[in-house]
Each structure stands twice: as C-alpha cells, then as structure tokens.
Amino acid sequence: MPFDIARVRAGYPALTEGFVHFDGAGGTQTAGSVVDAVAAAMRAATGNRSTAFEPGRRSLELVAAARAAVADLVGGDAAGVVFGPSATALLYTLARTVGAGWRPGDEVVLSRLDHDANVRPWVQAAEAAGATVRWAEFDRGTGELPAGQYADLVTERTRLVAVTAGSNAIGTVPDVPAIAKAAHAVGALVVVDGVHAVPHAPIDLATLGADVLVTSAYKWSGPHLAAMVADPGRWAELRPAKLIPSSDAVPERFEYGTPSFPLLAGVAAAVDHLAGLDADATGDRRSRLRASLAAAQAHEEALLERLIAGLTALPGVTVYGSPARRWPTVSFRLAGMSPARTQAALGAGGFCLSAGDYYAYEYFTAMGLRDTGGAVRASIYHYNTADEVDLLLAELGRLASGTATMAG
C-alpha cells in the first residue's frame, strides 16, 4: 500500500502550526503519543527506583520498557542499552572509559565525514593517552567515504575505529560493514554514530558490525534523550569513572545520576509510534518496526530524488556531494547569498532549515567552506510531503532569481 502520509502527519500536533520542516537532521517534531506518554508519567506518582513501593516499581518499569524499545529499534539487547542526555555526552563517557586503556603507540582511526561528536572525544582521548589518530578521508567531489582505504589505515596497533552510519551534512551512507570487518580483523573496537541513520531505515546492530551504536531519540520523533547500545558483555569489560554508591551493574554503571523517567516513557512511546507508521505491519514490535521504517524509507527516498532534481535544475545553486547512497539530507549554497542569509530568508517564509556546519566540522573544514558560513541543509523526514518539496524549490527559485537580478 502507498505510504499514508495524511495519517502519518496527523500523529504530529506541531505540524498544525503550518511551518514547513526540513530540519529533521537537527531534531524532528515530537509525535503526539510521545507527548501524551511524557505527560502521563509526570502526572503519575513515581519515585526513585525501588521494589519496596509502587511509585518506585513504576520507575523501574519505565526504564526497562525504554531499554526494550531501543533494543527493538536497532536489533540490540535491552540489557546493553545505556541512556544519556545526548549522543555527545554518551560518546565522551565512552571515550574517557576506553581511552584510559590506551598507551603511546596505540592508534585510533577516525573519519572526516563524521559529526564532531564521534570525532573530538576520540581525538582528545588519544591526545591524553599519547595515541595516534589516523584519518579516513572522503572524496571531495562525490562525498563518498571509500571503504578500501581502511585496509591501509587499520593496523595491528589500531584499538578503535569510529565511523558514521550516515553523514549529517550530505547524507552519505558509508559501507560500515566493510569498515567494521577490517577493524575486527585486528581486534579493534567499532563505534558507529547511528544518529543520522536510525530515523530513516531499519537498522541492525549485527549487520552493521557495530560494537557500539549511538542514536538520539529526538531525531526519531521522541524526547531529548540518547542511547548507546552494545552487547552487555562488551559493557562488562569497561569500567567507567563513577560515584562509589552508584550501581556497578551493567548498563547502569554508565548512567550518571537519576534518569528522567518521564522522558524514558517518551522514548518507549516514540519507538511504538515508529512501529505503527505502516498500519498494515504485523508481528512483534521488531517486525513492525522493520516494515514501517522500510515504508518510510521508500517515501523519503522519493522525496529526496525530487528535491535533488529540483535543486540541481535551479540556477546559482550548488549541491554538495553525489554519493551513490545517501540518507535524505542535502547541503547546498545559493550564489550571491550567505548560508545564514538564505536560512533567514527561507525562515521568513515559514521554512525551517539548518545553516552553518551542523557540527560536521571536519567535512566543512576539508571542503574549505566552514570559514565562509558552511552551507544550508535540507533534511527530509517521513512527515514531509511532495508539495512541501515543491514549495521549497519554488521559494529557492525566487531567491535565486532575486540574487541574479541584484548581481546583474
């Protein structure tokens, strides 16, 4: 059946305000069921986790439900789901913990295509340990991250390979399984930033070859929380810095302080929402997630094709990268207008897009664009429509015509 976009959009209260959202890569709108779940958890009596009284048991149940939901989303083990306030915070925790075991001469392989959250924590951990950072480079024209280079980058001294499952700047989908295979051949840990991939397609931890996968719930219709997923046995090998009285169990030992129980309720609700995008999907939640996200992916890919075709046809518009596979994200610049000005002009018309480097620091530095304002990013999510794509293209066409007139 065709993707029921009217039904899908009805699940997002914020869409009734009339803004056109092409900023999902920076954070999606929140599903109504998520809002309801958070509010219900805040209205109910809850206490700190305890089996001694009912409000404490409710908190335990909220945590367990959220872990199970994220595990279903990425094909992981609920006992290996670690929660934190953001992907950046979780990766810093992981980098400090893993990096404590590095020594001078050890090597870390990073990618210039990654969000800085999966770069800077590792760079700083390597510097503290005296380890060496080696860089995987992307093709400046296509935006591809050639997997073949890892055969030379990965050595017997490699302790960790960090790579993105999707560029948050230009959408590139690297061959993570091939990269992970090269890393695992020398016993290196593979840390995958899944923040820009998980919202757009069925994802499987084992298929990717990720030892650790990071994802952010607010990029897939949920609240501002993130999760870091690994096999529980992997977590058991690591000893993070922690308070003496706090739990030493896995995965709790990696979670600092009392969690936000209402937001965890929202995480579980968000996963349930994603599982219901395809009303005809059947089976357990993991099966329904795979079917629903596959349907959403097909919808998004059709919109992406429409958007790229329209952008490349506009005079004065430069689109960055042309990878063979990309998530529904495009960065571009309009001749004669800075990215910030383009963003503001579009914003005045109710279009929501990002501008700048969006924390893709290495990408924009390598492209020579960071010091000149970066680019404008249009990112598609499953609640976007073909009409919205056409409206954006029409507005960009008007802007391009205006800048051409001024230049003339």
Secondary structure as UniProt FT lines:
FT   HELIX           5..9
FT   TURN            10..11
FT   HELIX           13..17
FT   STRAND          20..21
FT   HELIX           24..26
FT   HELIX           32..43
FT   HELIX           54..74
FT   HELIX           78..80
FT   STRAND          81..84
FT   HELIX           87..99
FT   TURN            100..101
FT   TURN            104..105
FT   STRAND          107..111
FT   TURN            112..113
FT   HELIX           116..118
FT   HELIX           120..129
FT   STRAND          132..136
FT   TURN            140..142
FT   HELIX           147..149
FT   HELIX           150..153
FT   TURN            156..157
FT   STRAND          158..164
FT   TURN            168..170
FT   HELIX           176..184
FT   TURN            185..187
FT   STRAND          189..193
FT   TURN            195..197
FT   HELIX           198..200
FT   HELIX           205..208
FT   STRAND          212..216
FT   HELIX           217..219
FT   TURN            220..221
FT   STRAND          226..230
FT   HELIX           232..236
FT   TURN            250..251
FT   HELIX           252..254
FT   HELIX           261..275
FT   TURN            279..280
FT   HELIX           285..313
FT   TURN            315..316
FT   STRAND          317..320
FT   STRAND          329..334
FT   TURN            335..336
FT   HELIX           339..348
FT   TURN            349..350
FT   STRAND          351..352
FT   STRAND          354..356
FT   TURN            358..359
FT   HELIX           361..366
FT   TURN            367..368
FT   HELIX           370..372
FT   STRAND          375..379
FT   TURN            382..383
FT   HELIX           386..407
//
